[in-house]
Amino acid sequence: MDAQARFAALQARLRPLFQRVAGDRLAERTVVVVPGLSLDPDVLARVSGARHYEERQLSMLMLLRLPRTRVVFVTSTPIAPSVIDYYLNLLSGIPGTHARRRLTLLSADDASPRSLTQKILERPRLLARLKAAIGDPALAHLSVFNATALERDLALALDIPLYACDPALAYWGSKSGSRSAFRRAGVVLADGAEHLRDLDAAAAALAELRERNPELRRAVLKLEEGFSGEGNAVFDYTGVPAGADRAGWIRAELPKRLRFEAPGMDYPTYARKYAELGGIIEAWIDGADKCSPSVQMRVNALGELEVISTHDQILGGPNSQIFLGSRFPANGSYRQSLADIGRQVGAVLAAEGVIGRFSVDFVSVPEGPGWRHYAIEINLRKGGTTLPYQMLQFLTAGHVDPGSGTFLTPLGQARSYCATDNLVDERLKRLVPEDLIDILVERQLHFDQNTQTGVVFNLIGALSEHGKLGLVAIAPDRAAADALFEQTVNVLLEEAGR
């Protein structure tokens, strides 16, 4: 039996496992968390502090609030004990010692910019310790950031099912696959072209795009496998000629006109990656009040599609293509219409057999009394909006009201947040994790279970090495969350400057 057939048999165990544990807080289970980013090595190497992004899934430690749940958390390098203590102290109603003895931490002791899953598979003794920590494989499943053939192989090696999309369905998370899914769902998408093999093909597609849209000012080129917008580049049509020589002119101008989102990217490298991975082009969407919202969804282990949340993305970079953070919930004037469109796309993915978390990103512009949402891409994995929402959900035990899209605590109080995983400042390098803990306690920024407001930090391990930090500011409404976010940043920079 080949690997794919064995994997399909293994995945068949996921549904009965979740049927047994769903809704039973006392059910025994083990969740193996392998939080590495299994991405193209060149893409991964351009993500500042990529190894520390593994810490974003420390939100999974909140599962230890379930008294008979065990978590096995594997990282590239050991996480500082103070960071683990910080997360365990966020647990409500569970003594830290009780949670700690149900947590197993393992490390590959390998800081190289490669897939964590590959590092584990290369180390038989580490793999054996991981397997021993699981206990009964019938009670366990594997949780990952994104699923590739490596994660499939790890699931097979551990003999536990993978709660994520089958890597054989990865096409639906590519840029071309996203556009195919949008067409099948009947939703609006930006004009463009997909399945492009190299930049010569992209130049021809750019010429055709301009012919269809004579007033178009710019277009976006995207690698099939980008991350947080860093595989994107923008092309400016200014001065483009009419007629048959248009494609040739664009081809000659590409090296001079492409503006890359990834820091340090150059044309030869981008051309090589485009030829290696393929890509798409899309029309640049203009609009005075343009927004970039996102819908986070899940197909659970029982095959049920769930709309989890809506967000407004915070974007930066040279052309506002890089994901920096998010505000939750999305703008009230369009969050429900956004969720409805998300369901249409989610239904297509569910029909294809996709399970686990994914999100759909949009560019939205005002149109008449409402908004026009252009579907842009599907992220067939966990992402930058996963940890903030999980922390809000776990810390407050609340839920999204399906009628309004507002998050409500068990007492019916609304909660919002402003979050980032990309707060970067050279001054932050002066701080170590223990300093951060001191500051948040002394300045009363720590999340308060009584008021259910405050700040939760992540990417703490990247602080002193990269001057980089993630945070989630939770407050009763978006304006208050924004104010708390700004206050927190100012406090951190003030303290770092002392």
C-alpha positions as CSV (number, residue, x, y, z in Angstrom):
1,M,0.0,0.0,0.0
2,D,1.5,3.4,-1.0
3,A,1.8,6.3,1.4
4,Q,-1.3,8.1,0.1
5,A,-3.5,5.0,0.6
6,R,-2.0,4.4,4.1
7,F,-2.7,8.1,4.9
8,A,-6.3,7.8,3.8
9,A,-6.8,4.8,6.1
10,L,-5.2,6.8,9.0
11,Q,-7.4,9.8,8.3
12,A,-10.5,7.6,8.6
13,R,-9.8,7.5,12.3
14,L,-10.3,11.2,12.7
15,R,-14.1,11.3,12.6
16,P,-14.8,8.7,15.3
17,L,-12.1,10.3,17.5
18,F,-13.9,13.6,17.4
19,Q,-17.3,12.1,17.8
20,R,-16.1,10.6,21.0
21,V,-14.4,13.7,22.5
22,A,-16.7,16.5,21.1
23,G,-18.5,18.3,23.9
24,D,-16.9,16.1,26.6
25,R,-14.4,18.2,28.7
26,L,-13.4,15.0,30.6
27,A,-12.5,13.0,27.5
28,E,-9.0,11.7,27.3
29,R,-7.1,13.0,24.3
30,T,-3.6,14.0,23.2
31,V,-2.9,16.8,20.8
32,V,0.5,16.8,19.1
33,V,1.4,20.3,18.0
34,V,4.1,20.7,15.3
35,P,3.9,24.4,14.7
36,G,6.6,24.9,12.1
37,L,6.1,26.6,8.7
38,S,6.5,24.0,5.9
39,L,7.0,26.5,3.1
40,D,9.4,27.0,0.2
41,P,12.9,27.4,1.7
42,D,13.6,30.6,-0.2
43,V,10.2,32.1,1.0
44,L,10.9,30.9,4.5
45,A,14.4,32.4,4.6
46,R,12.9,35.8,3.9
47,V,10.6,35.8,6.9
48,S,12.3,37.6,9.7
49,G,12.4,35.4,12.8
50,A,10.6,32.5,11.0
51,R,11.7,30.0,13.7
52,H,9.9,32.1,16.3
53,Y,6.6,31.9,14.4
54,E,6.3,28.5,15.9
55,E,5.4,30.3,19.1
56,R,2.2,31.6,17.5
57,Q,0.6,28.2,18.1
58,L,1.3,28.4,21.8
59,S,-2.3,29.3,21.9
60,M,-2.9,25.6,21.7
61,L,-1.6,25.3,25.3
62,M,-5.0,26.7,26.3
63,L,-6.4,23.3,25.5
64,L,-4.9,22.3,28.9
65,R,-7.9,23.9,30.5
66,L,-9.5,20.5,29.7
67,P,-8.4,18.4,32.7
68,R,-7.7,15.2,30.8
69,T,-6.2,16.6,27.7
70,R,-2.5,16.2,27.1
71,V,-0.4,18.5,24.7
72,V,2.9,17.5,23.1
73,F,4.5,20.6,21.7
74,V,7.6,20.3,19.4
75,T,9.8,23.2,18.3
76,S,13.0,23.8,16.4
77,T,14.8,25.1,19.5
78,P,13.7,25.1,23.1
79,I,11.3,27.8,24.2
80,A,12.3,29.9,27.2
81,P,10.7,28.5,30.4
82,S,9.4,32.0,31.2
83,V,7.4,32.1,28.0
84,I,5.8,28.7,28.8
85,D,5.0,29.9,32.3
86,Y,3.4,33.0,30.8
87,Y,1.0,31.0,28.8
88,L,0.2,28.5,31.5
89,N,-0.6,31.4,33.9
90,L,-3.3,32.5,31.4
91,L,-5.3,29.3,32.1
92,S,-8.3,30.0,34.2
93,G,-9.6,27.4,36.7
94,I,-6.7,25.0,36.3
95,P,-3.7,25.0,38.7
96,G,-0.4,25.5,36.8
97,T,1.1,22.4,38.2
98,H,-1.8,20.3,36.9
99,A,-1.5,21.8,33.4
100,R,2.3,21.5,33.4
101,R,2.3,17.7,34.1
102,R,0.1,17.2,31.0
103,L,2.4,19.2,28.8
104,T,5.4,17.6,27.1
105,L,7.9,20.0,25.4
106,L,10.3,18.6,22.8
107,S,12.9,20.2,20.6
108,A,15.0,19.4,17.5
109,D,17.7,21.8,18.7
110,D,18.0,23.0,15.1
111,A,17.7,26.7,14.3
112,S,18.3,26.3,10.6
113,P,15.6,27.9,8.2
114,R,14.0,24.6,7.2
115,S,10.8,22.9,7.9
116,L,10.4,21.8,11.5
117,T,8.7,18.6,10.3
118,Q,11.7,17.7,8.2
119,K,14.0,18.2,11.2
120,I,11.9,15.8,13.2
121,L,11.8,13.1,10.5
122,E,15.6,13.3,10.2
123,R,16.1,12.5,13.9
124,P,14.9,8.9,14.7
125,R,15.5,9.3,18.4
126,L,13.5,12.5,18.7
127,L,10.8,10.8,16.7
128,A,10.9,7.9,19.1
129,R,10.6,10.2,22.1
130,L,7.7,12.0,20.4
131,K,5.9,8.7,19.8
132,A,6.4,7.6,23.4
133,A,5.0,10.9,24.7
134,I,1.7,10.3,22.8
135,G,0.7,7.2,24.7
136,D,-2.3,5.6,23.1
137,P,-2.4,6.7,19.4
138,A,-6.1,5.9,19.2
139,L,-6.7,9.0,21.4
140,A,-4.4,11.4,19.6
141,H,-4.2,13.6,16.6
142,L,-1.6,15.9,14.9
143,S,-2.0,19.7,14.6
144,V,0.2,21.7,12.2
145,F,0.5,25.1,10.7
146,N,0.1,23.9,7.2
147,A,0.0,20.4,5.7
148,T,2.5,19.1,3.1
149,A,3.8,15.7,2.2
150,L,6.2,16.1,5.2
151,E,3.3,16.4,7.6
152,R,1.6,13.4,6.0
153,D,4.8,11.4,6.5
154,L,5.0,12.5,10.1
155,A,1.4,11.4,10.8
156,L,2.2,8.0,9.3
157,A,5.4,7.7,11.4
158,L,3.4,8.6,14.6
159,D,0.4,6.5,13.6
160,I,-2.0,9.4,14.4
161,P,-4.4,11.2,12.1
162,L,-3.7,14.8,10.9
163,Y,-6.3,17.4,11.6
164,A,-5.5,19.5,8.6
165,C,-6.1,19.4,4.9
166,D,-4.9,16.4,3.0
167,P,-1.7,17.6,1.2
168,A,-3.1,16.0,-2.0
169,L,-5.6,18.9,-2.0
170,A,-2.9,21.6,-1.6
171,Y,-3.9,23.0,-5.1
172,W,-6.9,24.7,-3.5
173,G,-4.6,26.8,-1.4
174,S,-2.4,28.0,-4.2
175,K,-3.1,31.3,-5.9
176,S,-4.4,29.5,-9.1
177,G,-6.4,27.1,-7.1
178,S,-8.0,29.9,-5.2
179,R,-9.2,31.6,-8.4
180,S,-10.6,28.2,-9.6
181,A,-12.5,27.8,-6.3
182,F,-13.9,31.4,-6.5
183,R,-15.2,30.8,-10.0
184,R,-16.8,27.5,-9.0
185,A,-18.4,29.3,-6.0
186,G,-19.8,32.1,-8.2
187,V,-18.2,34.9,-6.3
188,V,-16.6,38.1,-7.6
189,L,-12.8,37.9,-8.1
190,A,-10.3,40.4,-9.5
191,D,-9.7,40.2,-13.3
192,G,-6.4,38.4,-14.1
193,A,-4.9,35.1,-15.2
194,E,-3.6,32.0,-13.5
195,H,-1.4,28.9,-14.1
196,L,1.4,31.0,-15.5
197,R,4.6,29.2,-15.9
198,D,7.1,32.0,-16.0
199,L,7.5,35.8,-16.3
200,D,7.3,35.6,-20.1
201,A,3.8,34.1,-19.7
202,A,3.1,36.8,-17.0
203,A,4.1,39.5,-19.5
204,A,1.7,38.2,-22.1
205,A,-1.1,38.0,-19.5
206,L,-0.4,41.5,-18.3
207,A,-0.8,42.8,-21.9
208,E,-4.1,40.9,-22.3
209,L,-5.3,42.3,-18.9
210,R,-4.6,45.8,-20.0
211,E,-6.4,45.3,-23.3
212,R,-9.5,44.2,-21.3
213,N,-9.1,47.1,-18.9
214,P,-7.7,50.1,-20.8
215,E,-7.8,52.4,-17.7
216,L,-6.0,49.9,-15.4
217,R,-3.0,51.6,-13.7
218,R,-1.3,48.7,-12.0
219,A,-1.4,44.9,-11.6
220,V,-0.1,42.4,-9.0
221,L,2.1,39.4,-9.8
222,K,2.0,36.6,-7.2
223,L,3.9,33.4,-6.6
224,E,1.8,30.3,-6.3
225,E,3.2,29.7,-2.8
226,G,3.6,33.1,-1.1
227,F,3.4,33.8,2.6
228,S,1.9,37.0,4.2
229,G,2.1,38.8,0.8
230,E,5.9,38.4,0.5
231,G,5.6,36.6,-2.9
232,N,3.9,39.6,-4.4
233,A,5.2,42.3,-6.8
234,V,3.4,45.3,-8.4
235,F,3.7,46.3,-12.0
236,D,2.9,49.9,-13.2
237,Y,1.4,50.3,-16.7
238,T,2.4,54.0,-17.0
239,G,3.6,54.6,-20.6
240,V,2.4,51.2,-21.9
241,P,2.0,51.4,-25.7
242,A,-1.1,50.2,-27.6
243,G,-1.0,47.5,-30.3
244,A,0.9,44.3,-31.0
245,D,4.2,45.4,-29.3
246,R,2.5,45.8,-25.9
247,A,3.5,42.3,-24.6
248,G,7.1,42.8,-25.8
249,W,7.3,46.3,-24.1
250,I,6.0,44.8,-20.8
251,R,8.5,42.0,-21.0
252,A,11.3,44.4,-21.4
253,E,10.0,46.7,-18.7
254,L,9.4,44.0,-16.0
255,P,13.0,44.1,-14.7
256,K,12.8,47.8,-14.2
257,R,9.2,48.2,-13.1
258,L,8.4,45.4,-10.7
259,R,8.2,46.6,-7.1
260,F,8.7,43.7,-4.7
261,E,7.0,43.3,-1.3
262,A,9.7,41.1,0.2
263,P,12.7,43.0,1.6
264,G,15.8,42.3,-0.4
265,M,14.1,40.6,-3.3
266,D,15.6,41.3,-6.7
267,Y,14.4,40.6,-10.2
268,P,16.7,37.6,-11.0
269,T,15.6,35.8,-7.8
270,Y,11.9,36.6,-8.4
271,A,12.1,35.4,-12.0
272,R,13.7,32.1,-10.9
273,K,11.1,31.6,-8.2
274,Y,8.3,32.4,-10.6
275,A,9.6,29.8,-13.1
276,E,10.0,27.3,-10.3
277,L,6.7,27.8,-8.5
278,G,4.5,29.4,-11.2
279,G,2.1,32.2,-10.4
280,I,-0.8,34.5,-11.3
281,I,-1.5,38.1,-12.2
282,E,-4.4,40.2,-11.0
283,A,-5.7,43.7,-11.6
284,W,-4.9,46.1,-8.9
285,I,-8.2,47.1,-7.2
286,D,-8.5,50.9,-6.7
287,G,-10.8,52.6,-4.2
288,A,-10.7,55.6,-1.9
289,D,-12.0,53.6,1.1
290,K,-10.5,50.2,0.1
291,C,-10.4,47.6,2.8
292,S,-8.8,44.1,3.1
293,P,-11.1,41.9,5.1
294,S,-10.8,38.2,5.7
295,V,-13.1,35.3,6.7
296,Q,-11.7,32.5,8.9
297,M,-13.5,29.1,8.5
298,R,-13.1,25.5,9.4
299,V,-14.4,22.2,8.1
300,N,-14.4,20.2,11.3
301,A,-13.5,16.5,11.6
302,L,-17.2,15.6,11.2
303,G,-17.2,17.4,7.8
304,E,-19.3,20.4,9.0
305,L,-18.4,23.8,7.6
306,E,-18.1,26.6,10.3
307,V,-17.6,30.3,9.8
308,I,-15.4,31.2,12.7
309,S,-14.7,34.9,12.4
310,T,-14.3,37.9,10.2
311,H,-11.4,40.3,10.4
312,D,-10.1,43.5,8.8
313,Q,-6.5,42.9,7.9
314,I,-3.8,45.5,8.7
315,L,-1.4,45.6,5.7
316,G,2.0,47.3,5.2
317,G,5.0,47.0,3.0
318,P,5.9,49.0,-0.1
319,N,2.5,48.5,-1.7
320,S,0.4,47.5,1.3
321,Q,0.6,43.8,0.4
322,I,2.3,42.5,3.6
323,F,0.1,41.1,6.4
324,L,0.9,42.9,9.7
325,G,-2.1,42.2,11.8
326,S,-5.9,42.3,12.1
327,R,-8.8,43.9,13.8
328,F,-11.7,41.8,15.0
329,P,-14.5,41.8,14.1
330,A,-14.6,43.1,10.6
331,N,-16.4,46.4,9.8
332,G,-20.1,46.1,10.9
333,S,-21.3,47.4,7.5
334,Y,-20.1,44.3,5.7
335,R,-19.1,41.5,8.1
336,Q,-22.3,39.5,7.4
337,S,-22.1,39.8,3.7
338,L,-18.5,38.7,4.0
339,A,-19.4,35.7,6.0
340,D,-22.0,34.7,3.4
341,I,-19.5,34.9,0.6
342,G,-17.1,32.9,2.7
343,R,-19.7,30.1,3.1
344,Q,-20.0,29.9,-0.7
345,V,-16.3,29.4,-1.0
346,G,-16.1,27.1,2.0
347,A,-18.8,24.9,0.5
348,V,-16.7,24.3,-2.6
349,L,-13.6,23.4,-0.5
350,A,-15.7,21.1,1.8
351,A,-17.0,19.3,-1.3
352,E,-13.4,18.7,-2.4
353,G,-12.7,17.0,0.9
354,V,-10.8,19.9,2.6
355,I,-10.8,19.7,6.5
356,G,-9.2,22.0,9.1
357,R,-8.8,25.7,9.3
358,F,-8.5,28.0,6.3
359,S,-9.3,31.7,5.4
360,V,-10.4,33.7,2.4
361,D,-9.0,37.1,1.8
362,F,-10.8,39.9,0.0
363,V,-10.3,43.4,-1.3
364,S,-13.5,45.4,-0.6
365,V,-14.5,48.8,-2.0
366,P,-17.7,50.8,-1.5
367,E,-20.4,50.4,-4.2
368,G,-23.7,52.2,-4.0
369,P,-25.2,51.7,-0.5
370,G,-23.0,48.6,0.2
371,W,-19.7,47.1,-0.6
372,R,-18.2,45.0,-3.5
373,H,-16.0,42.2,-2.3
374,Y,-13.3,40.9,-4.6
375,A,-12.1,37.4,-3.5
376,I,-8.3,37.4,-3.6
377,E,-6.9,34.2,-2.2
378,I,-7.4,31.2,0.0
379,N,-5.0,30.3,2.8
380,L,-5.4,26.6,3.3
381,R,-3.8,26.6,6.7
382,K,-3.7,28.3,10.0
383,G,-2.6,31.9,9.7
384,G,-2.0,35.3,11.4
385,T,-5.6,35.5,12.5
386,T,-5.7,32.1,14.1
387,L,-3.8,32.8,17.4
388,P,-5.5,36.1,18.2
389,Y,-8.9,34.6,17.8
390,Q,-8.0,31.4,19.7
391,M,-6.7,33.4,22.6
392,L,-9.9,35.5,22.7
393,Q,-12.0,32.4,22.6
394,F,-10.0,30.4,25.2
395,L,-9.5,33.3,27.6
396,T,-13.1,34.5,27.7
397,A,-15.0,31.2,26.9
398,G,-17.1,33.3,24.5
399,H,-18.5,32.9,21.0
400,V,-19.5,34.9,17.9
401,D,-23.1,35.7,17.7
402,P,-24.2,34.5,14.3
403,G,-26.8,37.2,13.9
404,S,-24.4,40.2,14.4
405,G,-21.0,38.7,14.0
406,T,-20.1,40.3,17.4
407,F,-18.1,38.3,19.9
408,L,-19.9,37.9,23.2
409,T,-18.6,36.6,26.6
410,P,-20.8,34.2,28.6
411,L,-22.2,37.3,30.3
412,G,-23.2,38.8,27.0
413,Q,-20.4,41.5,26.9
414,A,-19.0,42.4,23.5
415,R,-15.2,41.9,22.9
416,S,-13.0,43.1,20.1
417,Y,-9.3,43.1,19.5
418,C,-6.4,44.7,17.6
419,A,-3.6,42.3,16.9
420,T,-0.2,42.1,15.2
421,D,2.5,39.5,14.8
422,N,4.9,42.1,13.3
423,L,5.7,44.8,15.8
424,V,9.3,45.5,14.8
425,D,11.6,48.1,16.4
426,E,15.4,48.0,16.9
427,R,14.8,49.3,20.5
428,L,12.9,46.1,21.4
429,K,16.2,44.1,21.1
430,R,17.2,45.6,24.4
431,L,14.5,43.5,26.1
432,V,14.6,39.8,27.0
433,P,11.4,37.8,27.7
434,E,11.7,38.3,31.5
435,D,11.8,42.1,30.9
436,L,8.6,41.9,28.9
437,I,6.8,40.0,31.7
438,D,8.0,42.6,34.3
439,I,6.8,45.4,32.1
440,L,3.3,44.0,31.5
441,V,2.8,43.4,35.2
442,E,4.2,46.7,36.4
443,R,2.3,48.7,33.8
444,Q,-1.0,46.7,34.2
445,L,-1.2,45.5,30.7
446,H,-1.6,41.8,31.5
447,F,-4.9,40.2,30.5
448,D,-7.3,40.5,33.5
449,Q,-9.7,37.6,33.9
450,N,-12.0,39.7,36.0
451,T,-12.5,42.5,33.4
452,Q,-11.7,40.2,30.5
453,T,-9.6,42.9,28.9
454,G,-5.9,43.4,28.5
455,V,-3.0,42.4,26.3
456,V,-1.7,38.9,25.4
457,F,1.8,38.6,23.8
458,N,3.3,36.1,21.3
459,L,6.5,35.7,19.4
460,I,8.2,36.6,22.7
461,G,11.3,34.5,21.7
462,A,11.9,36.9,18.7
463,L,12.2,39.9,21.0
464,S,15.9,40.3,21.8
465,E,17.1,38.6,18.6
466,H,15.0,40.4,16.0
467,G,13.3,43.3,17.9
468,K,10.0,41.6,16.9
469,L,6.9,40.9,18.9
470,G,3.3,39.9,18.5
471,L,0.4,41.1,20.7
472,V,-3.4,41.0,21.0
473,A,-5.1,43.9,22.7
474,I,-8.6,42.8,23.9
475,A,-11.2,45.4,24.8
476,P,-15.0,45.9,24.7
477,D,-15.0,47.5,21.2
478,R,-12.7,48.2,18.2
479,A,-11.9,51.8,19.2
480,A,-11.0,50.7,22.7
481,A,-8.9,47.8,21.4
482,D,-7.1,50.2,19.0
483,A,-6.4,52.6,21.9
484,L,-5.1,49.8,24.1
485,F,-2.9,48.5,21.3
486,E,-1.4,52.0,20.8
487,Q,-0.9,52.4,24.5
488,T,0.9,49.1,24.7
489,V,3.3,49.9,21.9
490,N,4.1,53.2,23.4
491,V,4.8,51.7,26.8
492,L,7.0,49.0,25.3
493,L,9.1,51.5,23.3
494,E,9.3,53.8,26.3
495,E,10.5,51.0,28.6
496,A,13.0,49.7,25.9
497,G,14.4,53.2,25.6
498,R,15.2,53.6,29.3
